[in-house]
Amino acid sequence: MITLEQLLESRDRRAGHQQRLLEAHPGRVLLCFTVQLPGSVKRNGISMSVADAGVKAIRELFEPEYEELLDLETGYEGYFLLAGNPLEIKRQTCHVEDTHPLGRLMDIDVLPQARQMPVSREDIGLGPRGCLLCGQPARVCMRAQTHTQAELLAKIEEMLNSYLKL
């Protein structure tokens, strides 16, 4: 289990690492892959299965010039440097997030060299990601705590079991 402080520290560390990678590789686009799981346990069998599936999907789509995979207590992180158009890369990563059986549990940020912020779904004409359980915008359900952690984890386990049977 991790604390909120550890989670916040990991986000700060990840942002600094992203910036250093972009500065060291001018003209490249950075993909930052993480696993999205509710609760304070960020490293378990589910997260590792999602991480394996996500890395495989990224490798099938792209030929990264650089790859760094980190299996941390605060969650799995993958960094991939690519050549290409950031908007087209974001379209492809959103397709993975939207269509892969475990894609809803994947977060693939696309960070172009020239911008301080990741390319958003809205930048390519897509709406916000939907909730795992009801389809409403996920942020709305998270803020309102519409669903319990137990409900979300049960759905995630169902998704993983279905995926592993493929």
Number of C-alpha atoms within 10 A of each C-alpha: 11 14 12 10 9 14 16 12 13 16 13 12 12 15 13 11 13 17 15 11 19 18 12 10 15 11 15 22 23 28 26 21 22 22 25 17 20 15 13 14 14 21 18 11 10 19 22 16 15 24 25 12 18 26 19 11 16 19 13 9 12 15 13 16 11 12 15 10 14 11 13 11 15 19 22 21 19 19 22 23 24 20 15 13 11 20 17 11 23 22 19 15 25 24 12 21 20 16 11 16 17 21 22 22 24 24 19 24 21 24 25 25 19 11 8 9 11 18 18 18 17 9 12 13 9 11 11 13 16 16 18 18 14 11 10 13 14 16 13 12 17 13 8 8 10 13 14 11 13 11 12 17 15 12 14 20 13 11 18 19 12 12 15 9 6 6
